[in-house]
């Protein structure tokens, strides 16, 4: 039994890496700056909440998601 050719998913990533390398090599003043681990997680909390609510409502057609604040149970020691 012959299997079909496995699609190669690396060329788009390789192209981006090559473009970055060419930019850094061509311009001696250019410097690569690592964005860091928390770059994408520092978003707007209200927007993230709205996005999650829309996602839940999309996954559950006909249902409406409402958030109710919880009352504090006391102070932590």
Buried (B, 14 or more C-beta within 10 A) or exposed (E): EEEEEEEEEEEEEEEEEEEEEEEEEEEEEEEEEEEEEEEEEEEEEEEEEEEEBEEEEEEEEEEEEEEEEEEEEEEEE
